[in-house]
Amino acid sequence: MKFFYKNKLCTVRVFYEPIVSTSGKLYAVELLSRVTYDFDGSIISSIDFFKVANKKIIRDIFILQLRNLSENLCFFKNNNVKCSVNVTYDTAEYILANKGIQKVIDFLKPFLSLEVSEIFLKNADLIVVEGILYRLMTLCPLWLDDFGSKTSNYDVLGTGFFSAVKLSMEVFHALASDGEGNVLLMSLINYIESRGMTCIIEGVEDELLSSIFMKTNATAAQGYLWPGSYELRSII
């Protein structure tokens, strides 16, 4: 997929990040996008790109991701692996207004989860946001991304909207750094899991952090310790 960014042609490609269980097996894949300049292949910061990307570009990337999941459905079926895709508030509104996209999501539902970030929760009045989340939840499982990094609190864990909660890298690193923090980390993970939600830890970057993750009751984790790839089958 081609776009112009800062008056230069760039390409958007699908990128896969593994999410690994405590047993070391692939639990899920987060389906992301990487944007590169065509003239030299350098990667454009996702944060910078999406700050200036218009709604159509973001929707086109979302459709590209769904198409990629559809094309690789046998991989997810054969390996019993889930796939998560991030959605913005605008993309959520687009999904709910588009019956065709809803049919595609329904077809992919056994393997697809939609991730919404904490920022999503601040895009409109609470009643409006909860209405959107409820309607999304009826289409597909929802994951809460980056819990603890921005605006959400414990109240969001009791809404019933989310089947999984991804504990942010910032929270994990802060709590994993000392003994008292570890106690709070374990309690937070146990609380999430006790509410019937899967807890996924973000920011596992080395063997020390991996050993801490392995001692928790979290279901899975992701981070630089398990590098992503443009090739889906290379992360098995």
Phi, psi and omega per residue, in radians:
M1 nan 2.275 -3.046
K2 -1.908 2.467 3.039
F3 -2.521 2.859 2.971
F4 -1.771 2.281 3.095
Y5 -2.280 2.104 -3.063
K6 0.940 0.738 3.094
N7 1.145 0.332 3.100
K8 -2.187 2.433 -3.114
L9 -1.214 2.343 3.109
C10 -2.377 2.840 -3.113
T11 -2.099 2.385 3.056
V12 -1.794 2.206 3.115
R13 -2.175 2.651 3.086
V14 -1.360 2.413 -3.123
F15 -2.281 2.441 -3.052
Y16 -1.978 2.279 3.029
E17 -2.009 2.176 -3.122
P18 -1.282 2.538 3.004
I19 -2.075 2.084 -2.907
V20 -1.955 2.425 -3.140
S21 -1.410 2.980 3.121
T22 -1.141 -0.326 3.090
S23 -1.479 -0.039 3.132
G24 1.534 0.059 -3.133
K25 -1.617 2.713 3.103
L26 -1.198 2.078 -3.127
Y27 -1.650 -0.734 -3.103
A28 -2.760 2.995 3.077
V29 -2.271 2.260 2.997
E30 -1.575 2.128 -3.078
L31 -1.613 1.891 -3.062
L32 -1.959 -3.032 3.057
S33 -2.311 2.570 3.049
R34 -2.181 2.359 -3.106
V35 -1.980 2.211 -3.123
T36 -2.228 2.566 3.027
Y37 -1.240 2.394 3.124
D38 -1.231 -0.531 -3.007
F39 -1.297 -0.463 3.124
D40 -2.427 -0.042 3.090
G41 1.368 0.064 -3.120
S42 -1.223 2.568 -3.089
I43 -1.455 2.338 3.078
I44 -1.584 2.360 3.107
S45 -0.955 2.217 3.130
S46 -1.067 -0.663 3.132
I47 -1.077 -0.810 -3.141
D48 -1.139 -0.740 -3.090
F49 -1.108 -0.851 -3.058
F50 -1.300 -0.273 3.029
K51 -1.153 -0.581 -3.070
V52 -1.872 -0.171 -3.128
A53 -1.190 2.371 3.117
N54 -1.435 3.048 -3.066
K55 -1.048 -0.682 -3.102
K56 -1.120 -0.748 3.126
I57 -1.085 -0.785 -3.135
I58 -1.109 -0.694 3.103
R59 -1.173 -0.697 3.124
D60 -1.103 -0.665 3.100
I61 -1.161 -0.708 3.093
F62 -1.061 -0.757 3.107
I63 -1.117 -0.701 3.071
L64 -1.016 -0.737 -3.141
Q65 -1.150 -0.748 3.100
L66 -1.105 -0.710 3.123
R67 -1.093 -0.712 3.134
N68 -1.124 -0.726 3.089
L69 -1.081 -0.735 3.124
S70 -1.066 -0.737 -3.108
E71 -1.195 -0.431 -3.101
N72 -1.929 0.389 -3.049
L73 -1.052 -0.623 3.132
C74 -1.065 -0.634 3.108
F75 -1.057 -0.816 -3.099
F76 -1.214 -0.635 3.091
K77 -1.160 -0.858 -3.052
N78 -1.171 -0.522 -3.102
N79 -1.794 0.015 -3.130
N80 0.889 0.890 -3.090
V81 -2.026 2.437 3.100
K82 -1.532 2.891 3.088
C83 -2.382 2.286 3.104
S84 -1.994 2.528 3.130
V85 -2.313 2.319 3.126
N86 -1.328 2.467 3.051
V87 -2.273 2.411 3.042
T88 -1.508 3.006 3.095
Y89 -1.057 -0.767 3.135
D90 -1.113 -0.691 3.113
T91 -1.149 -0.657 3.097
A92 -1.060 -0.769 3.099
E93 -1.089 -0.678 3.110
Y94 -1.092 -0.771 3.130
I95 -1.033 -0.825 -3.061
L96 -1.232 -0.293 3.127
A97 -1.736 -0.034 -3.019
N98 -2.138 1.822 -3.106
K99 -1.116 -0.595 3.138
G100 -1.107 -0.789 3.105
I101 -1.128 -0.661 3.116
Q102 -1.078 -0.665 3.114
K103 -1.153 -0.696 3.101
V104 -1.108 -0.789 3.132
I105 -1.091 -0.703 3.115
D106 -1.081 -0.680 3.107
F107 -1.137 -0.667 -3.096
L108 -1.523 -0.107 -2.982
K109 -0.870 -0.690 -3.120
P110 -1.041 -0.371 -3.073
F111 -2.143 -0.147 -3.043
L112 -1.791 2.405 2.940
S113 -2.254 2.526 3.113
L114 -1.800 2.254 3.131
E115 -1.701 2.281 3.006
V116 -2.091 2.429 -3.115
S117 -1.542 2.980 3.099
E118 -1.085 -0.550 3.135
I119 -1.072 -0.573 3.116
F120 -0.928 -0.653 -3.047
L121 -1.218 -0.226 -3.078
K122 -1.893 0.244 -3.068
N123 -1.413 -0.293 -3.117
A124 -2.793 -3.099 3.068
D125 -1.005 2.602 -3.071
L126 -0.959 -0.730 -3.116
I127 -1.083 -0.715 3.133
V128 -1.154 -0.822 -3.134
V129 -1.070 -0.786 -3.141
E130 -1.116 -0.615 3.078
G131 -1.105 -0.731 3.116
I132 -1.161 -0.780 3.132
L133 -1.087 -0.694 3.132
Y134 -1.092 -0.774 -3.133
R135 -1.179 -0.668 3.074
L136 -1.117 -0.723 -3.110
M137 -1.054 -0.562 3.126
T138 -1.296 -0.323 3.115
L139 -1.555 -0.638 -2.941
C140 -2.864 2.602 3.066
P141 -1.032 2.489 3.135
L142 -1.943 2.438 3.010
W143 -1.988 2.436 3.031
L144 -1.610 2.074 -3.066
D145 -1.613 2.562 3.004
D146 0.978 0.742 -3.136
F147 -1.053 2.254 3.101
G148 1.669 -0.095 -3.072
S149 -1.591 -0.343 -3.040
K150 -2.307 -1.611 -2.875
T151 -2.106 -0.228 -3.025
S152 -1.400 2.864 3.087
N153 -2.395 -2.946 -3.075
Y154 -1.090 -0.416 -3.133
D155 -1.003 -0.647 -3.076
V156 -1.163 -0.414 3.141
L157 -1.265 -0.305 -3.121
G158 -1.771 0.142 -3.081
T159 -1.319 -0.447 -3.100
G160 1.455 0.071 -3.121
F161 -1.377 -0.480 -2.913
F162 -1.916 2.397 3.060
S163 -1.621 -0.282 3.109
A164 -2.573 2.631 3.090
V165 -2.218 2.211 3.096
K166 -1.722 1.981 -3.138
L167 -1.287 2.187 -3.014
S168 -1.116 2.684 3.098
M169 -1.000 -0.713 -3.108
E170 -1.060 -0.785 -3.137
V171 -1.171 -0.780 -3.120
F172 -1.067 -0.840 -3.119
H173 -1.113 -0.701 -3.125
A174 -1.140 -0.770 -3.080
L175 -1.376 -0.453 -3.115
A176 -1.412 -0.101 -3.005
S177 -1.447 -0.245 3.121
D178 -2.624 2.932 -3.052
G179 -1.087 -0.805 3.139
E180 -1.132 -0.656 3.088
G181 -1.116 -0.636 3.110
N182 -1.068 -0.682 3.121
V183 -1.088 -0.782 3.119
L184 -1.146 -0.683 3.111
L185 -1.035 -0.846 -3.137
M186 -1.066 -0.727 -3.118
S187 -1.138 -0.724 3.136
L188 -1.112 -0.784 3.125
I189 -1.109 -0.774 3.129
N190 -1.076 -0.671 3.122
Y191 -1.104 -0.805 3.133
I192 -1.062 -0.848 -3.103
E193 -1.163 -0.592 -3.132
S194 -1.208 -0.362 3.106
R195 -1.519 0.179 3.093
G196 1.457 0.219 3.121
M197 -1.871 2.591 3.041
T198 -1.392 2.357 3.071
C199 -1.824 2.180 3.112
I200 -2.076 2.222 -3.113
I201 -1.629 2.297 3.053
E202 -1.778 2.639 3.039
G203 1.609 0.416 3.052
V204 -1.412 1.781 -2.968
E205 -1.905 -0.248 -3.125
D206 -2.638 3.104 -3.066
E207 -1.148 -0.574 3.122
L208 -1.120 -0.843 3.117
L209 -1.143 -0.581 3.093
S210 -1.126 -0.707 -3.141
S211 -1.140 -0.612 3.083
I212 -1.175 -0.785 3.091
F213 -1.002 -0.758 -3.084
M214 -1.104 -0.402 -3.116
K215 -1.534 -0.099 -3.125
T216 -1.614 3.069 3.052
N217 -1.687 0.249 3.070
A218 -1.117 2.613 -3.123
T219 -1.357 -0.690 -3.039
A220 -2.746 3.059 3.138
A221 -2.675 2.856 3.031
Q222 -2.528 2.805 -3.128
G223 2.836 -3.104 -3.062
Y224 -1.121 -0.313 3.102
L225 -1.056 -0.506 3.108
W226 -2.057 1.598 -3.016
P227 -1.141 2.586 3.091
G228 -1.436 3.124 -3.077
S229 -2.748 2.721 2.996
Y230 -1.379 -0.285 -3.121
E231 -1.848 2.050 -3.050
L232 -1.047 -0.791 -3.037
R233 -1.247 -0.233 -3.125
S234 -1.383 -0.173 -3.108
I235 -1.691 -0.018 3.087
I236 -1.269 nan nan
